[in-house]
Amino acid sequence: MRRRRSWRIGVGLLVALSCISLPWGHAPQADEDESECSLATLQGVYIYAYNGFAIENGKQSPAAFAGQEVYYGDGTMSGVYSVSLNGTIVQHIPYTGTYTLNEDCRGSLTSTEESGTFHYDHFVDPSGDGFSWVQTDPDTVASGVERRVSESTPPPRKTQ
């Protein structure tokens, strides 16, 4: 009698565990034809930090950046960052930019500051709460992640 009872309990546990692990449902997959992103997806204040390298004459110079960007939801943005480039610190560098964002949440950014123009590919969360990026300029190795800290946008910064 005891063996039968133990066997029933064991079988019952196996059935219960099997039921728990079965994929009863799954999150619906986004339809590839569905429109998920637009310029307005990126709106608000975002913060970021990243490490990378600048390569000049085959020599790598380490770089660390931290900054804040404001996306206006219309294809324009502005930002400010501080950098340590091979140990040299430069603070509060302003820049402006324009961006594109496709329905599949992939886009690009071109930013301009006093020292030049830079290019990035963006991969955006459909909620607009964050995105990853990679710099696409030659002789630069840099990528990072940004997260939104506010959905409201202050007025655009005036660059000098």
C-alpha positions as a Markdown table, in Angstrom:
| # | Residue | x | y | z |
|---|---|---|---|---|
| 1 | Met | 0.0 | 0.0 | 0.0 |
| 2 | Arg | 2.8 | 2.4 | 0.9 |
| 3 | Arg | 4.6 | 1.8 | -2.4 |
| 4 | Arg | 1.4 | 2.5 | -4.4 |
| 5 | Arg | 0.9 | 5.7 | -2.5 |
| 6 | Ser | 4.5 | 6.8 | -3.0 |
| 7 | Trp | 4.2 | 5.9 | -6.7 |
| 8 | Arg | 1.0 | 8.0 | -7.0 |
| 9 | Ile | 2.6 | 11.0 | -5.3 |
| 10 | Gly | 5.6 | 10.7 | -7.6 |
| 11 | Val | 3.4 | 10.5 | -10.7 |
| 12 | Gly | 1.3 | 13.4 | -9.5 |
| 13 | Leu | 4.4 | 15.5 | -9.0 |
| 14 | Leu | 5.7 | 14.7 | -12.5 |
| 15 | Val | 2.4 | 15.6 | -14.0 |
| 16 | Ala | 2.2 | 18.9 | -12.1 |
| 17 | Leu | 5.8 | 19.8 | -13.0 |
| 18 | Ser | 5.1 | 19.0 | -16.6 |
| 19 | Cys | 2.1 | 21.2 | -16.7 |
| 20 | Ile | 4.0 | 24.1 | -15.1 |
| 21 | Ser | 6.8 | 23.8 | -17.7 |
| 22 | Leu | 4.5 | 23.5 | -20.8 |
| 23 | Pro | 4.3 | 26.6 | -22.9 |
| 24 | Trp | 0.6 | 27.3 | -22.4 |
| 25 | Gly | 1.0 | 30.6 | -23.9 |
| 26 | His | 3.6 | 32.9 | -25.2 |
| 27 | Ala | 4.0 | 36.6 | -25.8 |
| 28 | Pro | 2.7 | 37.6 | -29.2 |
| 29 | Gln | 5.4 | 38.3 | -31.8 |
| 30 | Ala | 5.3 | 41.7 | -33.4 |
| 31 | Asp | 4.2 | 41.6 | -37.0 |
| 32 | Glu | 7.1 | 42.7 | -39.1 |
| 33 | Asp | 4.7 | 44.9 | -41.2 |
| 34 | Glu | 3.4 | 46.6 | -38.1 |
| 35 | Ser | 4.5 | 50.2 | -37.7 |
| 36 | Glu | 6.3 | 50.5 | -34.3 |
| 37 | Cys | 8.6 | 53.5 | -34.5 |
| 38 | Ser | 8.6 | 57.0 | -35.9 |
| 39 | Leu | 10.6 | 60.1 | -35.2 |
| 40 | Ala | 8.3 | 60.8 | -32.3 |
| 41 | Thr | 9.4 | 57.6 | -30.6 |
| 42 | Leu | 12.6 | 59.4 | -29.4 |
| 43 | Gln | 11.3 | 62.2 | -27.3 |
| 44 | Gly | 12.7 | 63.5 | -24.0 |
| 45 | Val | 15.9 | 63.5 | -22.0 |
| 46 | Tyr | 18.3 | 60.6 | -22.2 |
| 47 | Ile | 21.6 | 59.9 | -20.4 |
| 48 | Tyr | 24.5 | 57.7 | -21.4 |
| 49 | Ala | 28.0 | 56.7 | -20.6 |
| 50 | Tyr | 30.4 | 54.6 | -22.7 |
| 51 | Asn | 34.0 | 53.6 | -23.3 |
| 52 | Gly | 35.7 | 53.4 | -26.6 |
| 53 | Phe | 38.9 | 54.1 | -28.6 |
| 54 | Ala | 40.1 | 56.6 | -31.1 |
| 55 | Ile | 42.6 | 55.2 | -33.6 |
| 56 | Glu | 45.2 | 57.6 | -35.0 |
| 57 | Asn | 48.1 | 56.3 | -37.1 |
| 58 | Gly | 47.4 | 52.8 | -35.9 |
| 59 | Lys | 47.6 | 53.8 | -32.2 |
| 60 | Gln | 44.6 | 53.4 | -29.9 |
| 61 | Ser | 43.7 | 56.1 | -27.5 |
| 62 | Pro | 41.2 | 55.1 | -24.8 |
| 63 | Ala | 38.2 | 57.3 | -24.3 |
| 64 | Ala | 35.4 | 57.5 | -21.7 |
| 65 | Phe | 32.3 | 59.6 | -22.3 |
| 66 | Ala | 29.2 | 60.6 | -20.3 |
| 67 | Gly | 26.5 | 62.9 | -21.4 |
| 68 | Gln | 22.9 | 63.9 | -21.7 |
| 69 | Glu | 20.8 | 64.2 | -24.9 |
| 70 | Val | 17.4 | 65.8 | -25.6 |
| 71 | Tyr | 15.4 | 64.3 | -28.5 |
| 72 | Tyr | 12.6 | 66.6 | -29.7 |
| 73 | Gly | 10.5 | 64.0 | -31.5 |
| 74 | Asp | 10.9 | 65.7 | -34.9 |
| 75 | Gly | 14.2 | 64.4 | -36.1 |
| 76 | Thr | 16.3 | 66.9 | -34.2 |
| 77 | Met | 18.3 | 66.7 | -30.9 |
| 78 | Ser | 20.9 | 68.4 | -28.8 |
| 79 | Gly | 23.3 | 67.3 | -26.2 |
| 80 | Val | 26.2 | 67.9 | -24.0 |
| 81 | Tyr | 29.0 | 65.5 | -22.8 |
| 82 | Ser | 32.3 | 65.3 | -21.0 |
| 83 | Val | 35.2 | 63.1 | -22.1 |
| 84 | Ser | 38.4 | 61.7 | -20.9 |
| 85 | Leu | 40.5 | 61.0 | -24.1 |
| 86 | Asn | 43.8 | 59.2 | -23.2 |
| 87 | Gly | 43.7 | 61.0 | -19.8 |
| 88 | Thr | 42.9 | 64.5 | -21.1 |
| 89 | Ile | 39.6 | 65.8 | -19.7 |
| 90 | Val | 37.3 | 68.1 | -21.6 |
| 91 | Gln | 34.0 | 69.0 | -20.0 |
| 92 | His | 30.5 | 70.1 | -21.1 |
| 93 | Ile | 30.9 | 69.9 | -24.9 |
| 94 | Pro | 27.6 | 71.0 | -26.6 |
| 95 | Tyr | 26.4 | 69.5 | -29.9 |
| 96 | Thr | 23.3 | 69.3 | -32.1 |
| 97 | Gly | 22.1 | 66.7 | -34.5 |
| 98 | Thr | 19.5 | 65.2 | -36.8 |
| 99 | Tyr | 18.2 | 61.7 | -36.7 |
| 100 | Thr | 16.2 | 59.2 | -38.7 |
| 101 | Leu | 14.1 | 56.4 | -37.4 |
| 102 | Asn | 12.5 | 53.7 | -39.5 |
| 103 | Glu | 9.3 | 51.8 | -38.7 |
| 104 | Asp | 11.5 | 48.8 | -37.7 |
| 105 | Cys | 13.1 | 51.0 | -35.0 |
| 106 | Arg | 16.5 | 51.2 | -36.7 |
| 107 | Gly | 17.9 | 54.6 | -37.5 |
| 108 | Ser | 20.9 | 56.9 | -37.7 |
| 109 | Leu | 22.1 | 60.1 | -36.1 |
| 110 | Thr | 24.5 | 62.8 | -37.4 |
| 111 | Ser | 25.8 | 65.1 | -34.7 |
| 112 | Thr | 27.8 | 68.2 | -35.1 |
| 113 | Glu | 30.0 | 70.0 | -32.6 |
| 114 | Glu | 33.0 | 72.3 | -32.7 |
| 115 | Ser | 35.5 | 69.5 | -33.4 |
| 116 | Gly | 33.5 | 67.9 | -36.3 |
| 117 | Thr | 30.6 | 65.8 | -37.5 |
| 118 | Phe | 30.0 | 62.3 | -36.3 |
| 119 | His | 27.7 | 59.4 | -37.4 |
| 120 | Tyr | 25.9 | 56.7 | -35.5 |
| 121 | Asp | 23.5 | 53.8 | -36.1 |
| 122 | His | 20.6 | 53.5 | -33.6 |
| 123 | Phe | 18.6 | 50.5 | -32.5 |
| 124 | Val | 15.6 | 51.8 | -30.5 |
| 125 | Asp | 13.2 | 50.1 | -28.1 |
| 126 | Pro | 9.7 | 50.6 | -29.6 |
| 127 | Ser | 8.7 | 52.3 | -26.3 |
| 128 | Gly | 11.3 | 55.0 | -26.8 |
| 129 | Asp | 12.6 | 54.3 | -23.3 |
| 130 | Gly | 16.1 | 53.4 | -24.5 |
| 131 | Phe | 18.3 | 52.5 | -27.4 |
| 132 | Ser | 21.7 | 51.2 | -28.3 |
| 133 | Trp | 24.1 | 52.7 | -30.8 |
| 134 | Val | 27.4 | 52.3 | -32.5 |
| 135 | Gln | 29.6 | 55.0 | -34.0 |
| 136 | Thr | 30.1 | 54.4 | -37.7 |
| 137 | Asp | 33.0 | 56.8 | -38.4 |
| 138 | Pro | 36.4 | 55.4 | -39.5 |
| 139 | Asp | 39.1 | 55.1 | -36.9 |
| 140 | Thr | 36.6 | 55.0 | -34.0 |
| 141 | Val | 35.5 | 52.1 | -31.9 |
| 142 | Ala | 32.6 | 53.2 | -29.7 |
| 143 | Ser | 29.1 | 51.9 | -28.8 |
| 144 | Gly | 26.8 | 52.5 | -25.9 |
| 145 | Val | 23.3 | 52.4 | -24.5 |
| 146 | Glu | 21.0 | 55.3 | -23.6 |
| 147 | Arg | 18.0 | 55.4 | -21.3 |
| 148 | Arg | 15.3 | 58.0 | -21.1 |
| 149 | Val | 15.1 | 59.8 | -17.7 |
| 150 | Ser | 12.3 | 62.3 | -18.7 |
| 151 | Glu | 9.7 | 62.4 | -21.4 |
| 152 | Ser | 9.4 | 66.2 | -21.3 |
| 153 | Thr | 11.8 | 68.2 | -23.4 |
| 154 | Pro | 13.5 | 71.5 | -22.4 |
| 155 | Pro | 13.9 | 74.1 | -25.2 |
| 156 | Pro | 16.8 | 73.4 | -27.7 |
| 157 | Arg | 20.2 | 74.5 | -26.6 |
| 158 | Lys | 21.8 | 77.3 | -28.5 |
| 159 | Thr | 25.3 | 76.4 | -29.7 |
| 160 | Gln | 28.0 | 79.0 | -30.0 |
